[in-house]
Amino acid sequence: MATDLLALVEKTSLKSDVPQFAVGDTVDVHTRILEGKDERIQIFTGVVLARSGSGTREMFTVRRIVSGEGVERKFPLHSPKIAKVEVKRSGVVRRAKLYYLRDRVGKAVRLREKKA
């Protein structure tokens, strides 16, 4: 009974326009940034390393290389701060978590693209 009530409350805060993306996909995450009274959108582009959680607690990790240094960010999927998630390309992977990409550099980081 308590879980049914919790699911009902969570359903109101779930986003309906979440795109289908998987681990290994290259995505653009459009994040709303507040600077004083102004709001702007910042784009974080990278490869999805992992997805975890369910419902309103669902998170995904995106990694990219900035000036030779790896940068990872975890985003809550249903957060109002996330304006949209845009899939740039789909990668072929055989794992649920791509943490092994942290140890790779240069061309070794690339993933094969899924054929359409």
Rosetta blueprint (number, residue, H / E / L):
1 M L
2 A H
3 T H
4 D H
5 L H
6 L H
7 A H
8 L H
9 V H
10 E H
11 K H
12 T L
13 S L
14 L L
15 K L
16 S L
17 D L
18 V L
19 P L
20 Q L
21 F L
22 A L
23 V L
24 G L
25 D L
26 T E
27 V E
28 D E
29 V E
30 H E
31 T E
32 R E
33 I E
34 L E
35 E E
36 G L
37 K L
38 D E
39 E E
40 R E
41 I E
42 Q E
43 I E
44 F E
45 T E
46 G E
47 V E
48 V E
49 L E
50 A E
51 R E
52 S E
53 G L
54 S L
55 G H
56 T H
57 R H
58 E L
59 M E
60 F E
61 T E
62 V E
63 R E
64 R E
65 I E
66 V E
67 S L
68 G L
69 E E
70 G E
71 V E
72 E E
73 R E
74 K E
75 F E
76 P E
77 L L
78 H L
79 S L
80 P L
81 K L
82 I E
83 A E
84 K E
85 V E
86 E E
87 V E
88 K E
89 R E
90 S L
91 G E
92 V L
93 V L
94 R L
95 R L
96 A L
97 K L
98 L L
99 Y H
100 Y H
101 L H
102 R H
103 D H
104 R L
105 V L
106 G H
107 K H
108 A H
109 V H
110 R L
111 L L
112 R L
113 E E
114 K L
115 K L
116 A L
